[in-house]
Amino acid sequence: MVLPISIMFPIPPKDIEEIDLGSDLYIYHHLGLGDMIHLNGMVRFLLSKLEPDCCVHVFCKERNLEMTQWMYRDEDRIVLEAIPTGEREAPEVQRVLRERNSWNFLSVGHRALRALEKRYPTRFFDELFYMQVGLPYSLRYSHCYWERDYEQEERVFAKLAPKGAYAFVHDDASRGFRIETSSIRYPIVRNDITESIFHLGLLLERASEVHCMESSIRCMIESLDINLTKLYYHNFRYPDRPLGAATQLAWNQIDYAAGRLAAG
């Protein structure tokens, strides 16, 4: 059963043309870390349209708060509203809006995205986010920004990179997502989950090859200077939604047999 928007959101979201540019704006978009990166450009673009004394408040899962704060640390007018672990998202969003007495609220994705998913079954999710709101998808790239910390990136590179050429591989065997690596001819470097993904930039840019499933790392790669690296997109998480136009990079897509992931 699909609940009416008025039941989901007693304080209903506005269409983009209805946003009050003279008030703080609250945005509730999808809350995965990759989604936070996909929508970085939208958030920054909308902030640029608000009056200078107004802020954009972005809802964020508590577990992603630290990295998302880091991503937006250059802009004190982007304020994160943490949703505590274990709490349902929509009621928490509504609680904050009521407490702040704000009706300047934009919802991106969620139930409103379903009609677009049915209409465009092969379009990637971030394309649909921008389409839903009515903003050019090009903003996803042109306005996406974070201030890089090259000292930390060099530290992580020195920690993880072998001498000579290497391939970076990102999969998630714990969830059954395993990239077939038998054809990779370079020493393999994998993601170190003790490190922020934002500190992997130089490790990724200096790799001879990157083999990546759909993930926050793939989303981040879109904003790196990675033109000299061969990129391989292992399309087993969303096999019916190839990257297509949802990238500005030259990914080589590798498809997997239906119902089967690689044994590694």
C-alpha positions in Angstrom: 0.0 0.0 0.0 1.4 3.4 -1.0 0.6 6.0 1.5 -0.6 9.4 0.3 2.0 12.1 0.5 -0.1 14.0 3.0 0.1 11.0 5.4 3.8 10.4 4.9 4.6 14.1 5.4 2.0 16.1 7.4 4.3 19.1 6.5 4.4 18.4 2.8 7.4 18.9 0.6 7.4 21.8 -1.9 8.0 21.7 -5.6 11.3 23.4 -6.5 9.6 26.5 -7.9 7.7 26.9 -4.6 10.9 27.1 -2.4 11.2 30.3 -0.3 14.6 31.6 -1.2 14.5 33.9 1.8 14.2 31.2 4.4 16.3 28.2 5.5 15.7 25.2 3.3 15.4 21.6 4.6 16.2 18.8 2.2 15.4 15.1 2.8 17.0 13.0 0.1 18.1 9.4 0.1 20.6 8.9 2.9 23.2 6.4 1.7 26.7 7.8 1.6 26.8 7.5 -2.2 23.5 9.4 -2.3 25.0 12.2 -0.2 27.8 12.5 -2.9 25.3 12.3 -5.8 23.3 15.1 -4.3 26.2 17.3 -3.2 25.8 19.3 -6.4 22.1 19.8 -5.9 22.6 20.9 -2.3 25.3 23.4 -3.3 23.3 24.7 -6.2 20.2 25.3 -4.1 22.3 27.0 -1.4 23.6 29.4 -4.1 20.0 30.5 -4.8 19.1 31.3 -1.2 19.6 34.7 0.4 23.1 35.0 2.0 21.9 34.7 5.6 20.0 31.5 4.9 21.1 27.9 5.3 20.4 24.5 3.7 19.7 21.8 6.3 20.4 18.3 5.0 19.1 15.2 6.8 21.7 12.6 7.3 22.0 9.1 8.9 23.9 9.2 12.1 26.4 6.6 10.9 27.3 8.8 7.8 27.4 12.0 9.8 31.2 12.3 10.3 32.1 11.8 6.6 29.2 14.0 5.3 30.2 16.8 7.7 33.8 16.5 6.4 32.5 16.7 2.8 30.6 19.9 3.5 33.2 21.4 6.0 34.0 24.3 3.7 30.5 25.7 3.8 29.0 26.6 7.2 25.7 27.3 5.6 25.1 23.6 5.0 23.8 22.2 8.3 23.4 18.5 8.8 20.4 17.2 10.7 21.3 13.7 12.1 18.7 11.0 12.2 19.6 8.7 15.1 20.4 5.1 14.4 17.2 3.0 14.8 14.8 5.8 14.3 12.4 5.9 11.3 13.4 8.6 8.9 10.2 10.3 7.9 8.9 10.8 11.4 12.3 12.3 12.5 12.2 14.6 9.5 8.7 15.8 10.4 9.7 16.2 14.1 12.5 18.5 13.1 10.3 20.6 10.8 7.7 21.0 13.4 10.2 22.0 16.1 11.8 24.6 13.7 8.3 25.7 12.5 9.5 25.3 8.9 7.5 24.6 5.8 10.4 25.2 3.4 11.0 21.5 2.8 12.2 19.6 -0.3 11.9 15.8 -0.6 14.2 14.1 -3.2 13.5 10.5 -4.1 11.6 8.2 -1.7 8.0 7.3 -2.7 7.8 10.1 -5.2 10.6 8.4 -7.2 8.7 5.2 -7.9 6.7 6.6 -10.9 10.0 7.7 -12.5 11.6 4.4 -11.9 8.8 2.7 -13.7 8.8 5.2 -16.6 12.6 5.1 -17.0 13.6 1.5 -15.9 17.1 1.8 -17.2 18.0 5.3 -15.9 20.4 5.4 -13.0 19.1 6.7 -9.7 21.0 10.0 -9.5 19.7 10.9 -12.9 16.1 10.3 -11.6 16.8 12.4 -8.5 17.6 15.5 -10.6 14.8 14.8 -13.0 12.3 14.5 -10.2 13.2 17.9 -8.8 13.4 19.5 -12.2 17.1 20.5 -12.2 19.6 19.8 -14.9 21.5 16.6 -14.3 24.7 18.4 -15.2 24.6 20.1 -11.8 25.5 16.7 -10.3 29.0 17.2 -11.7 29.4 21.0 -12.1 28.5 21.8 -8.5 29.8 18.7 -6.7 32.7 19.7 -4.5 34.7 18.8 -1.4 38.0 20.3 -0.2 40.5 17.6 -0.5 43.1 16.8 2.2 46.2 15.9 0.2 48.2 15.2 3.4 45.8 12.5 4.4 45.6 11.2 0.9 49.4 10.9 0.7 49.4 9.1 4.1 46.8 6.5 2.9 48.6 6.1 -0.4 51.9 5.3 1.4 50.0 2.9 3.7 48.2 0.9 1.0 50.0 1.2 -2.3 52.6 -1.3 -3.4 55.7 -0.3 -5.3 54.9 -0.1 -9.0 51.7 -0.4 -10.9 48.6 -1.8 -9.1 44.8 -2.2 -9.5 42.3 -1.0 -7.0 39.4 -3.3 -6.4 36.3 -2.4 -4.5 33.7 -5.1 -3.8 31.9 -6.4 -0.7 32.2 -10.1 -0.3 30.5 -10.0 3.1 27.3 -9.1 1.3 27.9 -11.5 -1.6 29.3 -8.9 -4.0 32.6 -10.3 -5.2 34.4 -9.1 -8.3 36.0 -11.7 -10.6 39.8 -10.9 -10.3 41.4 -13.7 -12.2 42.0 -11.5 -15.3 43.6 -8.6 -13.4 47.3 -8.6 -14.1 48.4 -6.1 -11.5 48.9 -6.5 -7.7 45.5 -5.8 -6.1 44.8 -3.1 -3.5 41.5 -3.2 -1.7 39.5 -0.7 0.3 40.6 -0.2 3.9 37.4 0.3 5.9 39.4 2.0 8.7 40.0 4.9 6.4 37.6 7.6 5.1 36.8 7.0 1.5 37.6 10.7 0.9 41.2 9.9 1.8 41.5 7.4 -1.0 41.6 10.0 -3.8 45.3 9.8 -4.7 45.3 6.0 -4.3 42.5 5.8 -6.9 44.0 8.5 -9.3 47.4 6.7 -9.3 46.0 3.2 -9.9 46.6 1.6 -13.3 43.1 0.1 -13.1 40.1 0.6 -10.9 37.6 -2.3 -10.6 34.5 -1.1 -8.8 31.0 -2.2 -8.1 28.2 0.4 -7.6 29.1 2.1 -4.3 30.0 5.4 -2.6 33.5 4.9 -3.9 32.2 4.8 -7.5 30.2 7.9 -6.8 33.2 9.7 -5.4 35.4 8.6 -8.4 33.2 10.7 -10.7 34.7 13.9 -9.2 38.4 12.8 -9.2 41.1 13.5 -11.8 41.2 10.0 -13.0 41.5 10.2 -16.8 44.7 8.2 -16.9 43.3 5.2 -15.1 41.4 2.4 -16.8 38.0 2.1 -15.2 36.0 -1.1 -14.9 32.4 -1.1 -13.6 31.3 -4.5 -12.4 27.5 -4.3 -13.0 26.1 -6.9 -10.6 24.3 -4.7 -8.0 21.8 -3.1 -10.4 22.2 -5.2 -13.6 19.1 -3.6 -15.2 20.4 -0.1 -14.7 23.7 0.4 -16.5 25.6 3.6 -15.9 24.8 4.8 -19.4 24.6 8.6 -19.3 25.0 8.6 -15.5 28.7 9.1 -15.6 31.2 11.6 -17.1 34.0 9.0 -17.2 35.0 6.2 -19.6 33.9 3.1 -17.6 34.2 -0.3 -19.2 31.1 -2.2 -18.0 31.5 -5.8 -17.1 28.2 -7.7 -16.8 27.7 -10.9 -14.8 25.5 -13.8 -15.6 22.0 -13.5 -14.2 21.6 -14.8 -10.7 25.4 -15.4 -10.3 28.2 -13.3 -8.8 31.8 -14.1 -9.4 33.5 -16.6 -7.1 36.6 -14.3 -7.0 
